[in-house]
Amino acid sequence: TDKEIIQQALNGLFEENKLPDPTTIVPCIDDDTAHKLVVFGGEVLDKAAKGSPADLISLIQLIKGFGDQIPQSVKDCLDGNKEFEALGLKYGIDNNTDTAALEKKVITYVTLHYLEVHGWFGSLNNNWKAGKFYQVGFDGGSYGHKVLGSSKDMPNPTDKEILQQALNGLFEENKLPDPTTIVPCIDDDTAHKLVLFVGEVLAKAAKGSVSDLLGLVNLIKGFKDQIPQPVKDCLDGNKEFENLGLKYGIDNNTDGSALEKKVIAYVTLHYLEVHKWFGDLNNNWKAGKYYQTGYDGASYGHKVLGSSKDMPNLTDKEIIQQALNGLFEENKLPDPTTI
């Protein structure tokens, strides 16, 4: 929905600034205003991606004009919003900030760094069109710091923050709340090893043959065996992981070997598709887009494993029926019912 799109973009913006996902902003926005905001956001990014320096600078007035059209009830609800105030402080903005000076700062940066800013908007526009709203917010938050500076230099994310961002993407793609009980179980050393290992796996998968991809199964198993027992104990029976598994039709009774065969079969039959997935995941990981890596990885997981809605194992008769359906349909015949 429009509100979900806005929430995802805000989540990215706030998480880039090391702030919790906001919970008090979107509830202030009525459905009609939410729709107008989403449409306007797309229009602004599209114009900015194609615009000259003068076009980019003119967007300031366009945004101001749109702001004037927001219903008073929405403005009243958001007035003094503590989450927006906390976000502003990350950019050195508070109630005493001179907005005219701020505007001049933006115009100066755009004028002096046009090609850079033009590239930013091209990337943001592509992500928006692709439905990657969180990444738009996250990257936009980062670009904002380059233009406005910050209350202090934003440090590179820690290994635990990287894992949390990737998990947030994985869980949000599955319509689950961001997990809060997983990363606290992981010590710093294991977190660092996990981040390095994921990067290595994605890099290998992006370059690998079919056999290389299948070899990753055992590589991952081997790494799992190296995880310290206290971490395993802490994560044993974790409810958030259990809920995630259910989204893929996986529970404590799932046959692990059957699951592995399903993955191998898919990779073998759809190598080019899977190879491209890993290329995209690897590019996002190397670019620091950890949320998007998790989000896209979750989506690809459903293509391989199905979901809780379509995951029941096929019976032998169903397998035969599906194969016959394909055979008959290729010959322009109805699916057979008497065989």
N, C-alpha and C positions, 0 to 999 in steps of 0.2 A: 504494500500500500504506500501512498505518498508519505504517510507518517513514518513507516518503517524505513523508507529511503532516507528521510531526514535524520532519523535516529542512527542509522548506520554511518552516515557521513559525520555526524557529531561524535559518534564513538571513536572514529578514526582521528578526528581533530583533537579530542580530549586525551586519547591514549598517546598520541605523539607528544603531548605536553605532560605526560606522566600524571594525568588526572584520571579519577574513576569515570566510567561511562556516566554521562549525565542522566538524571531521572526526572528533572523538574522543568525541562524546557519544552519538549514535544507535547506533554499534556496541556500546555497553554495554547496550543495551535489548533484551531478548528479545521475540519476536513477541507473546506473550500480554500482557506489560506494555505494549508499544506500543499494542495494541488498546485496553486499558483506559484508557490515557492519552488516546487520541483521543476515546473515548466520554465520558470524564470532562470533557475540555476543552469539548466541545460542550454537555454538561449544565450546566457552570458558567456558560458564556457565556449560555445560554438563561435560566437562573435570574436572572443578574445583569441581563439586559436587561429583565426584568419586575419586579425586586425593589424594595422600599422601602429606605430607609437601613439599617434593622435587618437586612433580608435580605442586603444587600451586605456588611455587617460580619460576619454569621454565616458568610459564605463562607470567611473566614480559617480557622475551625475545620474546615470541611468539607475544605479543601485540606490542612490539617495531617493530618486523619484519613486522607486518601488517601495522603499521603506515608508514613504508617506502614505502609501495605499493600504498598509497593513491595518486591519481594524483596531480601533482604540481598545477594545476588550482584550485583544491579544497583547497589545503594548502594555496595558495596565498589569496583566498577569505576569509579564516578564520584567516589569520595572523592579530594579534592585535584586534581580535574580543572583543568588550567591554563586551558582555554578558559572554563569557568564562572568561574574566579577573575578572569580579565581582564574578563569581562562585569560581574561584581560591582563591580569598581573604577570602572567607568563611572558607577555610581550611588553611589559613595562607600562601598561595602560591602566589608569584608574579614573576616578571621577574628576580628578584635577588635571587630567591630560588636555593639552591644547589641541583640539581636533583639527584646526586649520594648519598647525605645524605638522601634525601627523599626515595630513593630506599632502602637504608639500614634500614630505619625506618619501611618500609613495611615488609621487610624480617624478621626483628626482631619480629614484632608483629605476623606474621604468624607462626613463629617457636615457640613462647612462648604460643600462644593461638590457636593451630591447631584445636582442637575439636570445639571451638567456631566459628572459621572462616569456617570450614567445614560445620557446621550447617547453617551458613549464605548462603553459595553457594548452598546448597541443597534447601533452601527456595527460593532463587532467581531463580534457575533453574526450580523449579516447577511452579513458577509464570510466567516465560517466556514461558514455554510450554503451560500454560493455557491461554496465550494471555493477561496476566495482565501486560502490558509493563509499564504503569504508576507506578504500585506498585514496579516493579523491580527498576525503577529509584529512587523512593522515599526511599525504604529500602536501596538500594545501597548507596544513599547519606548519610543516617544515619550511616551505617556501616563505611563509609569513615571517618566520624568524630571520630569514636572509634579508628580507626587506626592512623589517622593523627592529631587528635585534631581539634581545630577550632580557628578562630581569637578571639572568645569569646565563652563561654559556650552557647549552643543553648537552649533557654528557652522552656519549654513546650508550645504547642500552646494554644492561648487564646480560649475562647468559640466561639468568632466570626471567628477565623481562622479555628476551627473545622467545623463550619457550612459551611464556604466557601469551604473547601476541599470537603466536602460531596456533596455540590451543583455542584462543578466542575465535579465530577464524574458523577453525574446525567445528567448534560447538555452535557458533552463530549460523553457519551454513545448515546445520541440522536443527535450527530453531530451538536451541537450548541456551540457557543463560551462560554467561562467561563462567568457566570453572574457577573455584576458589580453594579447592582442597587438594589439588594435584601438585602444583609447583612447590608449595610449602613442604612437601615430603622429600624434595630433591635437594641434596646438599650441593654446595658451590662447585666442588670438584666434579661431581656427576653431571651437573648442569652444563659445565664447560665441555665435558666429553660428549654429551648429547648434541650440543650445538655443532661441534666439529664433525661428529659422525653424520648428522643429517646433511651437512654441507657436502661431505665426501660422497655419501650415497647418491645425492641428487646429481652431483657432478659426474659420477660414474654412469648413472642411469641415463643422463642426457647424451652420453657419447656411446653407450653400449649397444651390442648386438642382442638378439633374442636370448642367447645363452648367457650373456652378461647380465641381462635383466633378471633372468631366472636365478642366477647365482646370488643375487642380492638377498633372496629369501634366507639362505643359510648365513649370509653375512650378518643380517639383522638378528637372526637367532643367536649367533655367536656373541654379538654385542650385548644382547639381553642377558646372557649368562654372566656378563662382567659387571652388571649393575649390583651395587652393594646390597647385602641382605636387609639392612635397616630400611633402605628405600623401598625394596620389594614388600617388606612387612607393612610399611606405612600405607602403601598403595593397594594392598590386598583387600579385596571387597569394596574398593572405592565406588561409592554410589554414582558419582558423576561419570566415571568410566563405564559403569554398568548401563547407565541411561544412554550414553553414546553408542555402546555396542548394540543396544536394542534397536537403534535407528537403522542399523545394517542387518537386523535379524540375527544378531549374535548374542548368545547368553551362555551361562555355565554349562549347558547341555550340548552346545554346538560341537560338532566333530571337527577338530582342528585340522586333521589330515584332509578331510573333504573340502574344507575352506581353502586350504593350500592348493589343492588340485583345481579348484574353481579359478583361483588367481592365475595359476600357470596356464590353464586352458585359455583364459581371456588374453593374457599377454602373447601367447603363441599365435592366436587367431587374429589379434588386432595390433600387431607389433608397431606399425607405422603410427597409428593413433596414440598408443601408449608412449612411444618414443617422443612424440611431439609434446605430450603432457609433461614429461619429465624435463624437456627442454625449457618449457615455460616456467615450471616450478623452480628449476635451477636458476633461471634468469631473475625471477622475483626474489629468491633467497639471497643471491649475490648482491641484489640491489637494496637489501635491507627491508624488503616488503614481506615481513614474516607473517602478518595477518593474512595477506592475500595468498601466500603459499598454503597456509592451513585451510583457508576457505576453498580454494580451488582443489586442493588435495582431497578434501571431504567430498566434493562434487564428483571427482573422478572415482572415488571409492564406491559411490553409489552405482556408477556405470559398471564397475567390475562385480560388485557384490549384490547389487540390488538394494532394497530397503526393507524395513519391517513390513511394508504393505505388500511387497511382491517377492518376499524371500523364501516362502515355503519350498523345501526341496521337491523337485519333480519326482513323481513315481515313474517306474519303468514304462508304464503304459502312456503316460503323458509325454515322455521323451520320444517314444515311437510315434505318437500322434503328431507331435510337432514336426518331426522329420518328414512324415507323410504329407502333412499340410504344405510344407515347402515344395516337396516333389510334385504334388498335384497342382499347386498354384502356379508353378513355373510352366505347367502344361495347360494353363487356362481352364482347369477343372475345379469344381467346388471341393472344399475340404472333405475328405472321405469320412463316412460315419459308420460303415459296416465292416471295417477291417479290424 
